[in-house]
């Protein structure tokens, strides 16, 4: 199973989406993009999964953070693709953060 | 997480966007990552404990910071303005080290044991050969990312420790990755050994905002650079803003590209910020309060609050222009008395803060409590709408006849006089009252001391009236604009006891 410790960089098997784990889930599970398990970004192996052609409605957007309330998993989208994120089949939800003005 | 990940993410998201330097000849995120990886290779297996940096702000500084992080070595920028003996002392404390320095500083570092001395530009030129053997990024959240020596205005400088987890949490909690558009550029004019200089590098890379840095601050060059480079964001200390405002007024220029100007690192006189807001009406001003030990900002007065305070019809509302605003939402902040019990609204006490960006740790000593709360040693109070007012270091509070008196509120009354350019209020030992209030003023025209005393009596109360006024040519500051109160106290104590130069 994919390592999901904080700092792990991930890539989608079905689109250009890339992300990074901000908070590790407190239970094991499968993190997917576009419904297909994500890959470790360091792993060059390709998959046989078919790439998706259209943006999903819950598509992960660059800079945004997505959470799974149940397990505590939090993923930051560092590169935008077409797919949305899910953990063990549960769609991740956008973490609303009030952006603060630049202070330094 | 390690702060180096920010650079890797930025280089992935936009390898060709300019990260550092001018629009015409800057370094891209892709190039910055390559520089960092090559430099890290030289550092990673060296028998060193830290990577120290003794030099000005220069384009290689961010690469040096990120390289040290990738190599797993604490990055320690040192104050090159210190006298040679003090600089050597800090180098010795950081050894064994890989030391990057400017050409003219190299000879000042000679003779220190266990340092591998490299001149910055020569080092980066040498390791410019492409190579793929960069070290693997370890899981290192609890490792030390940055060590900053506190300015040591009171004693031997303390080595404040910031871990990757502190800095990563600060950045993630306050900003959105790559939220800057391609035209944004931040001007950094605080030196590398200041926490704001370090945090600006991290936040700019994370936001995707181009970094332009001034080797050393000069108000004219600052204004020229903002105009020439289309600077959108900048951070300054109060003394810098005062001089910038003078240049803008004198040259009668506007800074159309500038959107956000934040300030911190000391008390901002109301006259300076009001004038700045008048001269730059389209700029969003942010007052940022934070400490080295808290990984930079913990409270901000945002642009809307600046405008509301300036336009307010009440004294209470206008006073908020001198507040540091509200604590960041992901932190907890309390005002506590000397028994460490929280005090009610409006009462002055010590500012305590808790949150994962707070390190509260020095080499060999932890100040943060087991429950995560950190006593800042700053005095402050919170008003009924939650605005935080910082009254300076706890040690600077004057205790006169059992009453705690904040120098800042007296200083605010006095500085409002056009004839007074600068002021500092301190306490000196007094047989009758424990401490007496002494005001040191710098004037540009004659002042009537009785009138000044009356002002303080009317605005505050009679117990706050300074018993002694001393007129001086200047007040002592360190190079980042912090008033050296201890030095001033010693000078005034000597001056008042040995001569009649004091007025009043």
Interface residues (C-beta under 8 A of the other chain):
Chain A: X5 X6 X7 X9 X18 X20 X22 X62 X63 X64 X65 X76 X77 X78 X79 X97 X98 X99 X100 X101 X102 X103 X104
Chain B: X1 X2 X5 X8 X9 X12 X13 X137 X139 X141 X172 X173 X174 X175 X176 X177 X178 X179 X186 X196 X199 X200 X203 X207 X233 X235 X260 X262 X264 X284 X286 X288 X290 X296 X297 X300 X302 X303 X328 X329
